[in-house]
């Protein structure tokens, strides 16, 4: 299962870099996404640092997931893969 960071959680005037929108390769609808809420995710930087997070909610109707991380994610994280446990 491939989990990719699609974007930060955003508003019209704000960006929240410690919250990210994730896309899971197996999910295409909202109902299927609910079973992943509460799972832990880890983003590993190119230098080897690990930023831990938790999936908090479903985002939208296409089965995207919202995750909250301990620290803000770097801009390079968008489009990269995340490990889910």
C-alpha positions in Angstrom: 0.0 0.0 0.0 1.4 3.3 -1.1 0.7 6.5 1.0 1.7 9.8 -0.5 1.5 13.4 0.9 -0.7 15.3 -1.5 -0.8 18.7 0.2 -0.8 20.6 3.5 -4.1 21.3 5.1 -4.9 24.8 3.8 -7.4 27.6 4.0 -7.7 30.6 1.8 -5.1 32.7 3.6 -3.4 30.1 5.8 -1.2 27.0 5.4 -0.9 24.5 8.3 2.5 22.7 7.7 2.0 20.3 10.6 -1.2 18.9 9.1 -1.1 17.0 5.7 -3.5 15.5 3.3 -2.6 11.9 2.4 -3.6 9.7 -0.5 -3.7 5.9 -0.1 -3.4 4.0 -3.3 -6.1 1.4 -2.4 -8.8 4.0 -1.4 -11.1 5.7 -3.8 -14.2 6.5 -1.7 -14.9 8.0 1.7 -16.4 4.9 3.4 -13.2 2.8 2.9 -11.0 5.6 4.4 -12.5 5.5 7.9 -10.7 2.3 8.9 -7.4 4.1 8.7 -8.3 6.9 11.2 -6.1 6.5 14.3 -3.2 4.8 12.6 0.3 6.2 12.9 2.4 7.5 10.1 6.1 8.4 9.8 7.8 10.7 7.3 11.5 10.2 6.9 13.6 13.2 5.6 16.5 12.7 3.2 18.9 13.3 6.1 17.3 10.5 8.1 15.2 12.4 10.6 11.8 10.9 11.3 8.6 13.0 11.8 5.8 11.1 13.5 2.1 11.7 13.0 -1.4 10.3 13.5 -4.2 10.1 11.0 -7.0 12.2 12.5 -9.8 12.3 10.0 -11.1 11.7 6.5 -10.8 14.6 4.1 -13.3 15.1 1.3 -15.3 12.6 -0.6 -12.5 10.9 -2.5 -11.1 9.0 0.5 -8.1 11.3 1.3 -6.9 11.3 4.9 -5.9 14.1 7.2 -2.8 13.6 9.4 -1.4 15.7 12.2 2.4 15.6 12.6 4.6 16.5 15.6 6.5 19.2 13.7 5.8 21.0 10.5 6.7 19.1 7.3 9.2 20.6 4.9 8.1 21.6 1.4 10.0 18.8 -0.1 7.6 16.3 1.6 4.8 17.0 -0.8 4.6 14.2 -3.3 6.8 11.9 -1.2 5.8 8.6 0.4 5.0 8.1 4.1 5.2 4.8 6.1 1.9 3.7 7.8 2.0 1.4 10.8 
